[in-house]
Amino acid sequence: MKVLMTGGGTAGHVNPAIAIAETIKRHHPDAEIEFVSSRLPNDKAVDLVARAGYKLNKVDICGSYKIYDPRNLKTLYYMMKSAKQAKKLVEEFEPDVIIGTGGFACYPVLNAGAQMGIPTLVHESNAIPGKAVRKLAPYVDCVMTNFQSTTEAIKGAKRLMRVGNPTLFEGDIETGMTLTKTSEYKQRVILFGGSGGSETMNDGVVSALSALADKYPDTEFYHASGKRDFERMKSEYKSNGLDKKTNVVLTDYIYDMKDRMKAADVVVCRAGAMTISELALLGKAAIFVPSPYVVANHQYKNAKAIYDKGACELVEEKNFSSGALVKAMDELLCNEEKIQEYSEKIKDFADKDANEKIYLEIKNLLNL
């Protein structure tokens, strides 16, 4: 079996693709799988796909802007260029199936495959379908979704089904406990603002850790700032004395996330679909800080659905200045019963069969 995976930009698009690829490999160890991403230097596929051990191909593509933005001329140029590149890639690799996981990088590849009559499938993990998925829906053979709201928003699809979100987040708690000095602490907290990081959230985390690190000396705070804000954060840590706190760790990115998250008691993070799926599978108490910069504010909607079921804390960035993040963390860290309650309730949002549902649809497409 030859499979071409495509999707990229953020880890939220790349990790589901890797999860699908690993599921295929489990059923077909001899499967030949390659990936396609954008050529942008900050595309997380560049790093994550290499670490997963797959070949990565690239096309010249970028996102679009508001309708009258002159930068769309560059986008239009790249769309035409990437269409030719994608067609050439497909012709040379000759895949049996092409699978996309959203993001603008998947559009030219899936579009080329659909036009050439190759079985095509796209998965959308977010509550609001992205432009690429909406445009591809009438042409690909199957559209799969994570949220019911996404299913209802997609129009004109040949085949549409809700399967949940593919993940590989089983994790190993013993491995997680041996990372840094994690096992020495009674509680472990992970804090991160998405694969690229967020300046606003990082500043909020610095304020929170400055207030809470000494109050909870038996708690490890592990903060991933994102690579682009890492140097600034090192300076902020020094200015606030956090570099001297033995229970506070700053890193740019968490590559061993599945094990570290398995060992965590509380996770403070964005509310992307992939992150929520991972936390639900692992049963982790969460404080969600939705990104206000995403399409249709879908991260807030993701988090609100869980918050309304009493399964998490929800803090908006606009309330950072009033100390909302500090308060939420403080109230949760001193309440073991609440941590356990959130841990159990968020499991209701887990879909443990998503990987196999997707694999079965791939089998159906290929008549296996």
VENURWO-V483056 format. One line per field, one symbol per residue. psi: psi as a letter, one per 20 degrees, with the letter a starting at -180 (. if undefined). A space follows every 50 residues. Layout:
BEGIN
psi: ???
END
This chain:
BEGIN
psi: pppoqqqaerhhhghhghggghgghhhnhjpopqqparjphjpihgghgg hikqppqqqnqrrraqhjpiiihgggghggghgggggggghhhlqhqppq krqhhighghgggghjjppqpppoirhpprgggghhgihrhppqrgqhhg ghipqjqgppqpiapprkmgrohgghiipckgiiqhqppppqlrhirpgg hghhgggghhhighhmhjppooooiqhijgghhhghgghjjhiiohjppp rhqnhlghgghhiqhpporrlqgggggghghimppqopnqpjjrpkkhhg hghhhghijkjrqppqhijghjkhgggggghghjnhhgghghhghihijq nijgghggghhggghjl.
END
